[in-house]
Amino acid sequence: MKHHPYIHAIAHAVPPHAYPQQDIGHILGRTLEPGSRTARFMERIYRHSGISTRHSVIPDYRKGKPDGVFFSGADGVWMEPSTGARNAIYEREAPGLYETAARRVLEKVDAGPVTHVITVSCTGFFAPGPDFELVKRLGLPPSTQRYHLGFMGCYAALPALRMASAFVRADPDSVVLVVCAELCTLHLQETHAVEGEDPSLDAMVSASVFADGAAAAIVAAPRPSSGFELRAFSSHVAPNSEGDMAWRIGDRGFDMVLSTYVPDILESNIGDVIEGVVDDSAVVDIWAVHPGGRAILDKVSRGLQLETEADGSDPLAPSRHVLDAYGNMSSPTILFVLEEVLARSKAGHDVCALAFGPGLTVETARMTRI
């Protein structure tokens, strides 16, 4: 007998420190020469980012309020903390964010005892890992099956849902808790020129979008009164694009690469991307697109030939709302978007979710609103 997996509920959590986008731009670019070409470019990036607010576990990114981790308390000089110092903050702060998101989603539904826990992250490491810590904090049985998907990047929530879907199809009694948490702001770098040369424009674009957050989902077999039926998944790698989106470990945090060419790559490859999950006869009612940045949403919308809705609304409104309110939080972000879609959509709507990450990899999921 074939068992259908469903997303029963989605919930999210963000750290307490919320920063206006323009304030972060001022802090990270304060050493640039006022009026210089680089300073003007950076100001334009932040002004047209499509982001109003970003959250962080770090209280440093507020003018005049250094705490000695990223800025010295005496004069506010950038401290350039080591990767080890940043990761120590991850180990201290991430478990609480995982737990908050998990408890919020568990409060929404009663799908039965959790049998599997899948955690996702690419912004820090420790062992025993987040999966172990989450099982302990939630008081789940020691026999709970645990899995951690690490260092996959922004698209990782969809492989996690695919894994959860496989568990449920294999055993209808499975109740899978998926939790993604990222502390991207631990790895932000102050923008400055080196030996008179302009800083990398790609690095500036990357630093302008990333934020912290967590999101959780419950996947189980019984049909919920409201949720998503998970129907199909697909993976695609854009040719010759591995250098345009990357995430490497440096001495002063993780070095994030988000090339300015990524939006164009996505636009030109989007037809091949969706071919695996959308056939010619299919009608997609709602596109849930990972808001990697405003330009990415614009180019994907163009590549999908999406038109303004009859009521004048943007077909990517859920994605743009998440980008505006939270920024790009890497792996949890697509779950934030799906939570928005769940709140805005009606039963029977066909949904296609897309998320992008290093590779350049695009993960796609088809689901139906219940």
C-alpha positions in Angstrom: 0.0 0.0 0.0 1.3 3.4 -1.0 1.4 6.0 1.9 1.2 9.7 1.1 3.4 12.0 3.1 2.0 15.4 4.3 3.4 18.5 5.8 1.1 18.9 8.8 2.4 22.2 10.0 5.3 24.7 9.7 6.6 27.2 12.3 9.5 29.6 12.5 11.7 31.4 15.1 14.2 34.3 14.9 16.8 35.7 17.3 15.8 38.7 19.4 18.1 41.2 17.7 16.3 42.9 14.7 18.2 45.4 12.6 17.1 47.8 9.9 18.9 46.9 6.7 20.3 50.4 6.2 21.9 50.2 9.7 23.7 47.0 8.9 25.0 48.6 5.7 26.3 51.6 7.6 28.1 49.4 10.1 29.8 47.0 7.6 30.8 49.8 5.2 31.8 52.5 7.7 35.5 52.3 6.8 34.9 53.0 3.1 35.8 56.5 1.9 32.5 58.5 1.8 31.4 59.3 -1.8 33.8 56.7 -3.3 32.7 54.4 -6.1 32.7 51.5 -3.7 30.8 53.4 -1.0 28.1 54.5 -3.6 27.8 50.9 -4.9 27.4 49.5 -1.4 24.8 52.1 -0.6 22.9 51.2 -3.7 23.0 47.5 -2.9 21.4 48.1 0.5 18.9 50.6 -0.7 17.6 48.3 -3.5 18.0 44.9 -1.6 14.2 44.4 -1.1 15.1 43.8 2.6 13.8 46.0 5.5 14.9 43.9 8.5 17.4 41.2 9.3 17.7 39.3 12.6 20.9 38.1 14.3 22.0 36.4 17.5 24.8 39.0 17.8 24.0 42.3 19.5 27.0 44.0 17.9 25.4 45.2 14.7 23.8 48.2 16.4 25.6 51.6 16.3 27.1 52.4 19.7 26.4 49.0 21.3 29.5 46.8 20.9 29.8 43.8 23.2 33.4 42.9 22.5 32.8 40.0 20.1 32.8 41.8 16.8 33.6 45.3 18.0 35.8 46.5 20.8 34.0 48.1 23.7 36.5 51.0 23.9 36.5 52.5 20.3 34.1 50.3 18.3 37.0 48.9 16.1 36.2 45.8 14.1 37.7 42.8 16.0 37.8 40.2 13.2 37.0 37.3 15.4 38.4 33.9 14.4 36.3 31.1 12.9 36.7 29.3 16.2 35.2 32.3 18.2 32.3 32.5 15.8 31.6 28.8 15.9 31.6 28.9 19.7 28.7 31.4 19.5 27.0 29.0 17.1 27.4 26.2 19.5 25.9 28.3 22.3 23.1 30.0 20.4 21.9 27.5 17.7 20.4 24.8 20.0 17.9 27.3 21.5 16.8 28.4 18.1 16.3 24.8 17.0 14.3 24.1 20.1 12.0 27.2 19.8 11.1 26.4 16.2 10.5 22.7 17.1 8.3 23.5 20.0 6.2 26.0 18.0 5.5 23.5 15.3 4.7 20.7 17.7 2.2 23.0 19.5 0.3 23.4 16.2 -0.6 19.8 15.6 -0.7 16.4 17.2 0.5 14.0 14.5 1.6 11.4 17.1 4.9 10.8 18.8 8.0 12.0 16.9 9.9 9.0 15.5 12.6 10.8 13.4 14.4 14.1 13.8 16.2 15.7 10.8 18.3 18.8 11.5 19.8 21.1 8.9 22.5 23.7 9.1 25.6 25.0 7.2 26.7 27.9 9.5 28.4 26.0 12.3 29.6 22.6 13.6 29.6 20.7 16.9 29.3 17.1 18.0 27.2 15.6 19.4 25.3 17.8 17.0 22.0 19.7 16.8 20.1 16.5 16.2 21.3 15.1 19.5 20.8 18.3 21.4 17.2 18.7 20.1 16.2 15.2 21.0 17.5 15.8 24.5 15.8 19.2 24.9 12.5 18.0 23.7 12.6 15.0 26.0 12.2 12.5 23.1 13.1 8.8 23.6 16.8 8.0 23.1 15.7 5.6 20.4 14.5 8.5 18.2 16.2 8.2 14.8 18.4 11.3 14.2 19.9 12.7 11.0 21.8 15.9 10.3 22.2 17.5 6.9 25.2 19.8 7.0 26.9 22.3 4.8 24.4 22.0 1.9 23.4 25.6 1.9 20.2 27.4 1.1 18.4 24.5 -0.7 18.9 22.0 2.1 15.3 22.1 3.5 13.9 20.5 0.4 16.3 17.4 0.6 15.3 17.2 4.2 11.6 17.1 3.3 12.4 14.5 0.6 14.1 12.4 3.3 11.2 12.8 5.6 8.8 11.9 2.7 10.8 8.7 2.1 10.6 7.7 5.8 6.8 8.2 5.8 6.3 6.3 2.5 8.3 3.4 4.0 6.5 3.4 7.3 3.1 5.1 7.8 3.7 5.3 11.5 6.6 7.6 11.1 6.3 11.2 12.4 9.3 13.2 11.2 10.4 16.5 12.7 12.4 18.6 10.3 14.2 21.7 11.8 16.5 24.1 9.9 18.6 26.7 11.8 21.2 29.1 10.4 23.3 31.8 12.1 24.6 33.4 8.9 25.4 36.8 10.5 28.2 35.1 12.5 30.2 35.1 9.3 29.6 38.7 8.1 32.8 40.7 7.4 33.4 44.4 7.6 33.8 45.9 4.1 37.1 47.5 3.5 39.7 48.1 0.7 42.9 46.2 0.8 46.1 47.9 -0.4 44.0 50.5 -2.3 42.0 47.9 -4.2 38.2 47.7 -4.1 36.7 44.9 -2.0 35.0 42.1 -3.9 31.6 43.3 -5.2 30.4 39.7 -4.9 31.3 39.6 -1.2 29.5 42.9 -0.7 26.3 41.5 -2.4 26.6 38.4 -0.2 26.9 40.3 3.0 23.9 42.4 2.2 21.3 39.6 2.2 22.2 36.9 4.9 20.4 36.8 8.3 19.7 34.3 11.1 16.5 32.2 11.6 15.0 28.8 12.1 12.0 26.9 10.8 10.4 23.5 11.5 8.0 21.2 9.8 6.1 18.0 10.8 5.8 15.4 8.1 3.5 12.4 8.6 1.2 10.0 6.8 -2.3 10.8 8.2 -4.1 13.4 6.0 -4.2 16.7 8.0 -7.1 19.1 7.9 -4.7 21.8 6.6 -1.2 21.4 5.1 0.6 20.1 2.0 0.6 16.7 0.3 4.2 16.1 -0.8 4.1 14.7 -4.3 7.4 15.0 -6.2 11.0 16.2 -5.8 13.7 17.0 -8.3 17.4 18.1 -8.4 19.2 20.1 -11.0 22.8 21.5 -11.2 23.4 24.4 -13.6 26.4 23.6 -15.8 29.7 25.4 -15.1 28.3 27.3 -12.2 30.0 25.9 -9.1 32.2 29.0 -8.7 29.2 31.4 -8.6 27.7 30.2 -5.3 30.0 28.8 -2.7 30.6 28.5 1.1 34.1 27.8 2.4 35.8 27.8 5.8 38.1 30.8 6.2 40.3 32.0 9.1 37.8 34.8 9.9 34.5 32.9 9.6 33.0 31.1 6.6 33.6 32.9 3.3 30.3 33.3 1.4 30.3 33.7 -2.3 27.2 34.9 -4.1 28.1 36.0 -7.6 26.3 38.8 -9.2 25.8 36.3 -12.1 23.6 34.0 -10.1 20.3 35.7 -11.0 21.2 35.4 -14.8 22.2 31.8 -14.4 18.9 30.9 -12.7 16.9 32.8 -15.3 18.6 30.9 -18.2 18.3 27.5 -16.5 14.9 27.7 -15.0 13.2 25.8 -17.8 15.5 22.8 -17.4 15.1 23.0 -13.6 11.3 22.6 -13.5 11.2 20.0 -16.3 11.7 17.3 -13.8 8.6 18.1 -11.7 6.3 20.2 -14.0 5.0 18.6 -17.3 3.3 20.4 -20.1 -0.2 19.6 -18.8 0.5 20.7 -15.3 -0.8 24.0 -13.9 1.1 25.5 -11.0 -1.1 27.8 -9.0 1.6 29.1 -6.6 5.4 29.4 -6.9 7.2 29.2 -3.6 10.7 30.5 -4.5 13.6 30.8 -2.2 14.3 34.6 -1.8 18.1 34.5 -2.2 17.9 38.2 -3.1 15.7 40.7 -4.9 17.5 40.2 -8.3 17.1 36.4 -8.0 13.3 36.7 -7.5 13.1 39.2 -10.4 15.0 36.9 -12.8 13.3 33.7 -11.7 9.9 35.5 -12.2 11.0 36.5 -15.7 12.3 33.0 -16.5 9.0 31.4 -15.4 7.1 34.1 -17.4 5.0 34.9 -14.3 2.5 37.6 -14.8 0.8 40.0 -12.3 -2.3 38.4 -10.8 -5.8 39.6 -11.7 -6.0 41.6 -8.5 -2.7 43.3 -9.2 -0.6 41.2 -6.7 2.8 39.8 -7.4 2.8 36.0 -8.0 5.9 35.8 -5.8 4.4 37.9 -3.0 5.1 35.3 -0.2 8.8 35.1 -1.2 9.1 38.9 -1.4 7.4 39.3 2.0 9.9 36.9 3.6 12.8 38.6 2.0 11.6 42.0 3.2 10.9 40.9 6.8 13.8 38.5 7.4 16.4 38.6 4.6 18.0 35.4 3.3 18.4 33.0 6.2 19.8 30.1 4.1 18.1 26.7 4.6 15.1 27.8 6.8 14.0 30.5 4.3 12.0 28.3 1.9 10.1 26.9 4.9 9.3 30.6 5.9 7.9 31.0 2.4 5.9 27.8 2.5 4.4 28.9 5.9 3.3 32.1 4.1 1.9 30.1 1.2 0.0 27.9 3.7 -1.6 31.0 5.2 -2.5 32.7 1.9 -3.6 29.7 -0.3 -6.7 27.6 -0.6 -7.2 23.8 -0.6 -6.5 22.3 -4.0 -3.8 24.8 -5.0 -0.9 23.2 -6.8 2.4 24.5 -5.3 5.9 24.3 -6.7 8.8 25.2 -4.4 12.3 26.1 -5.6 15.4 26.6 -3.5 19.0 27.4 -4.7 22.4 26.7 -3.2 26.1 25.9 -3.9 26.7 24.1 -7.1 24.7 26.0 -8.4 22.2 23.5 -7.3 18.4 23.9 -7.6 16.1 21.7 -5.6 12.4 21.6 -6.5 9.3 20.1 -4.8 5.7 19.7 -5.9 3.0 19.7 -3.4 -0.8 20.2 -3.1 -2.4 22.5 -0.6 -4.8 20.4 1.6 
